[in-house]
C-alpha cells in the first residue's frame, strides 16, 4: 500500500461542522467515496475541488496540505528573490 498523502481535510471538515455527505453534495457528488479517499490520503482532489474545499472550510488551499508542502524539496537558492515562493 502506498504511503498516505498527508492532509488536514477531515479535521477541517469536522471543524466546519460538516459530514462527508454534506461536502459531497456541495461539490456535486452523489456519494462520499471521493471525499473519503481524499481524507484518507489515497487521492488528491482536482484543483477546482481543492479551492472549493478551502472556501467551504474557511482556510487557504495550501493549509489543507500543509505537511506535504513543508516536505517539498525545492532549491530556490538559484532563483532571484522576487521569484521565490512565499506563503503568508
HELIX and SHEET records of a PDB file:
HELIX    1   1 UNK A    9  UNK A   15  1                                   7    
HELIX    2   2 UNK A   20  UNK A   27  1                                   8    
HELIX    3   3 UNK A   33  UNK A   39  1                                   7    
HELIX    4   4 UNK A   47  UNK A   57  1                                  11    
HELIX    5   5 UNK A   61  UNK A   65  5                                   5    
HELIX    6   6 UNK A   66  UNK A   71  1                                   6    
HELIX    7   7 UNK A   81  UNK A   83  5                                   3    
END                                                                             
